[in-house]
Amino acid sequence: MIESDLEYFWNAVANDWDIQVGEHGDTNRRFNSDPVLWQFASDVSGLVVLDAGCGTGYLSRQLKQKGAVVTGVDISEKMIVIARSKSSDVDYIVGSCTELGSLSDKKFDMVIANYMLMDSPDLESTLHAFNRVLKNDGIAIVIFSHPCFPQGKKFCKSDNNEIVYVWKNSYFERRQCIEPPWGHFTSDFIWFHRPLSDYWKAFKRASFYVDEFEEPRITPEHYHLAESEQQLKKHQIRPYSVAFRLVKLADIG
């Protein structure tokens, strides 16, 4: 797939995506991964931060509120238009995360890729771009859908409400996936499956050290956010995502 196809896709779902994440993130982000993201990021006040794949900018705005100097980049022009309409004090740009061509070398203290890597057609180029724009010893926080538990491949057994995952392809095969619409969306979703080991190896090849790793799950202080016992159980028993805190070791060519 060429990136112009992805640009078309994300432009088509931009308004629906803004509804999905809103100002505070969707259920998965609020319950599970955002607490880990902020734990990994710690105090961002005064840091120069890139929100890679910023979408409509909910995370960019939160980073700005916490005192960071923020740049948001996304391949979708419509996403960026929405993001700009919500905050004029964040530098939003339209661009591909596989290159980050408009951004200078060693510009950022931190790069955050929040549910973006599984949407990138070129994992290795994206990580090389993160390395290039990070300062020496800079931090990359990457969160993406858990490749071992793809939500589009699950169903519930009606008798006991168990979750079952059905694989039509080898888990170890890299491939483009097209999933049917979910929630209030009306378009198929495009993403790229890679085994978890491929991500880990790609981090190493891009000269990153894995400093922290977590499979986010709801913690007791957030139990009250769940709207039902069933919803709470879903977020207690399986991970929706994985989270890495990476440290840049060296420049790469």
C-alpha positions in Angstrom: 0.0 0.0 0.0 1.2 3.5 -0.9 0.8 6.3 1.7 -1.6 8.2 -0.5 -4.1 5.4 0.1 -3.6 5.8 3.8 -4.0 9.6 3.6 -7.3 9.1 1.8 -8.5 6.6 4.4 -7.7 8.8 7.4 -9.1 11.9 5.7 -12.3 9.9 5.2 -12.6 8.9 8.9 -11.3 12.2 10.4 -14.6 13.5 11.8 -15.6 10.1 13.2 -12.2 9.7 14.7 -12.5 13.1 16.5 -15.8 11.8 18.0 -14.1 8.6 19.0 -11.2 10.1 21.0 -12.7 13.5 21.9 -10.8 15.5 24.4 -9.8 12.8 26.8 -9.2 9.7 24.7 -11.5 6.7 24.1 -12.3 4.0 26.7 -9.1 2.0 26.1 -6.9 5.0 26.3 -8.5 6.4 29.5 -8.8 3.0 31.3 -5.6 1.3 30.2 -2.9 3.0 28.2 -2.9 6.7 29.0 -1.9 6.1 32.6 1.1 4.1 31.4 1.9 6.7 28.8 2.1 9.5 31.5 4.0 7.2 33.8 6.6 6.7 31.1 6.7 10.4 30.1 6.9 11.7 33.6 7.3 15.5 33.9 7.1 16.9 30.3 7.2 20.6 31.4 9.7 22.4 29.2 10.4 19.4 27.0 10.2 19.7 23.2 7.8 16.8 22.3 6.7 15.4 19.0 3.2 13.8 18.9 3.7 11.5 15.9 0.4 10.5 14.3 -1.4 13.1 16.4 -4.8 12.6 14.7 -7.2 15.3 15.9 -4.8 16.3 18.7 -6.2 15.2 22.0 -2.8 14.1 23.3 -1.0 17.1 21.8 -3.4 19.4 23.8 -2.8 17.4 27.0 1.0 17.7 26.5 0.7 21.4 26.0 -1.4 21.8 29.1 1.4 20.0 31.0 4.0 22.5 29.9 5.6 20.8 26.9 6.5 22.6 23.6 4.5 20.4 21.2 4.6 19.6 17.5 1.9 17.3 16.2 2.3 15.6 12.8 -0.2 13.5 10.9 -0.6 12.2 7.4 -4.2 13.3 7.2 -4.8 17.0 6.3 -8.4 16.8 7.6 -7.2 15.5 11.0 -4.8 18.4 11.2 -7.5 20.9 10.3 -9.6 19.6 13.2 -6.6 19.7 15.5 -5.8 23.3 14.6 -9.4 24.3 15.2 -9.1 23.1 18.8 -5.7 24.6 19.7 -3.7 27.4 18.1 -0.8 27.1 20.5 0.4 23.7 19.1 2.5 23.5 15.9 0.5 21.1 13.7 2.0 19.9 10.4 0.8 17.5 7.7 3.4 14.9 7.0 4.4 11.3 6.9 5.8 9.7 10.0 7.9 7.4 7.9 10.1 10.3 6.9 9.3 13.4 9.1 10.9 15.2 6.2 10.0 18.8 7.4 11.5 18.3 10.8 15.2 18.9 11.5 17.7 16.5 13.1 17.9 16.3 16.9 15.0 18.7 17.5 13.0 16.8 20.1 13.5 15.6 23.7 10.7 13.1 23.3 8.7 11.4 20.5 5.3 9.9 21.4 3.7 7.5 18.9 0.3 6.7 20.5 -1.4 3.9 18.5 0.5 4.9 15.3 3.1 2.2 14.6 0.5 -0.5 13.6 -0.9 2.0 11.1 2.5 2.7 9.4 3.3 0.7 6.3 7.0 0.9 7.0 8.0 0.2 10.6 11.7 0.4 10.1 11.7 3.8 8.2 9.4 5.3 10.9 11.7 4.3 13.7 14.7 5.6 11.8 12.9 8.9 11.5 12.2 9.0 15.2 15.9 8.4 15.8 16.9 11.2 13.5 14.7 13.9 15.0 15.5 12.9 18.7 18.3 14.6 20.6 21.0 12.4 22.0 19.6 10.2 24.8 16.1 11.3 23.7 13.1 9.2 24.6 10.5 7.6 22.4 7.2 6.3 23.9 5.4 4.0 21.6 2.0 2.4 22.2 0.3 0.2 19.7 -2.5 -2.4 19.6 -1.4 -5.7 21.0 -0.5 -8.0 18.0 -1.3 -11.1 20.1 -4.9 -10.0 20.9 -6.3 -8.3 17.8 -9.8 -7.0 18.7 -11.1 -7.4 15.1 -10.4 -11.2 15.4 -12.3 -11.9 18.5 -15.8 -13.1 19.3 -17.6 -14.0 22.5 -19.0 -17.4 23.2 -22.6 -16.9 24.1 -22.7 -19.6 26.7 -20.1 -18.3 29.1 -18.9 -15.0 27.5 -15.4 -16.3 26.9 -13.3 -14.4 24.4 -12.1 -16.4 21.5 -9.5 -15.2 18.9 -9.6 -16.7 15.4 -6.5 -16.5 13.2 -6.8 -17.1 9.5 -3.1 -16.3 8.9 0.1 -17.1 10.6 0.8 -14.9 13.5 4.4 -14.6 12.3 3.4 -13.3 8.9 3.7 -9.5 8.3 0.6 -8.4 6.4 -1.8 -5.6 5.7 -5.1 -6.1 7.3 -8.5 -4.7 6.5 -11.1 -4.9 9.3 -14.8 -4.1 9.0 -16.2 -1.0 10.6 -16.7 -0.9 14.3 -18.6 1.3 16.7 -19.9 4.4 14.9 -17.5 4.1 12.1 -18.7 3.4 8.6 -15.4 2.6 6.8 -13.2 -0.4 6.8 -10.0 0.0 8.9 -6.6 -0.5 7.4 -3.7 -1.6 9.7 -0.5 -3.7 9.5 0.1 -6.8 11.5 3.6 -7.7 12.7 4.6 -10.1 15.4 5.7 -8.5 18.7 9.3 -9.9 18.1 9.5 -7.9 14.9 8.8 -4.7 16.7 11.5 -5.5 19.4 14.1 -6.2 16.7 13.2 -3.1 14.8 13.7 -1.0 17.9 17.2 -2.5 18.3 18.1 -1.9 14.6 17.0 1.7 14.9 19.5 2.1 17.8 16.9 2.2 20.6 17.2 0.6 24.0 14.0 -0.8 25.6 14.0 1.0 29.0 10.4 0.1 30.0 7.8 -2.3 28.7 4.2 -2.7 29.8 0.9 -4.4 28.7 -1.5 -1.8 30.0 -4.5 -2.9 32.0 -7.0 -1.1 34.2 -5.7 -0.5 37.7 -7.9 -0.3 40.9 -7.8 3.5 41.0 -9.6 3.5 37.6 -12.2 0.8 38.3 -14.8 3.5 38.9 -14.6 4.6 35.3 -16.1 1.3 34.1 -19.8 1.6 33.3 -20.6 -2.1 34.2 -19.1 -5.2 35.8 -18.8 -6.7 32.3 -16.8 -3.8 30.9 -14.5 -3.8 34.0 -13.8 -7.5 33.5 -12.9 -7.0 29.9 -10.2 -4.5 30.8 -8.9 -6.6 33.7 -8.4 -9.9 31.9 -6.7 -9.1 28.6 -4.4 -6.4 27.2 -5.5 -4.3 24.3 -2.1 -2.8 23.7 1.6 -2.8 24.4 3.7 0.2 25.6 7.4 0.7 25.3 9.7 3.5 26.6 12.7 3.6 24.3 16.0 5.5 24.8 18.0 6.6 21.8 21.5 5.1 21.9 23.2 6.6 18.9 22.7 8.4 15.6 22.1 6.1 12.6 22.6 6.8 9.0 
